[in-house]
Amino acid sequence: MENKNEIIDKVVKAYFEKPDKTLEEIFKEYTKGFSDDKRRSFYKKIKEIVN
């Protein structure tokens, strides 16, 4: 699993490369194909980063 900095970098790059998309759309696109466990872990890390 990627560390927090790698996740932040990928999300920020995607957001600024595609400013017409919402963060929700970017997160859904990024996690497409993830297993349920990996998706939960990703969103848990995002929540930790935001908090």
C-alpha positions, 0 to 999 in steps of 0.5 A, a space after each residue: 500500500 502506498 504511503 500518505 505522501 504518495 497518495 497526496 501527490 497522486 490526488 493533487 496532481 490529478 486534481 490540478 490536471 483535471 480541474 473540471 472534476 470534483 475530488 469525489 470523481 477523482 477519488 472514485 477514478 483513482 480507486 477504481 479496481 481496488 479491492 474493498 479492503 484497499 479502498 477502505 484503507 485509501 479512504 482511511 488514509 485520506 481521512 487521516 490526512 484531512 484531519 
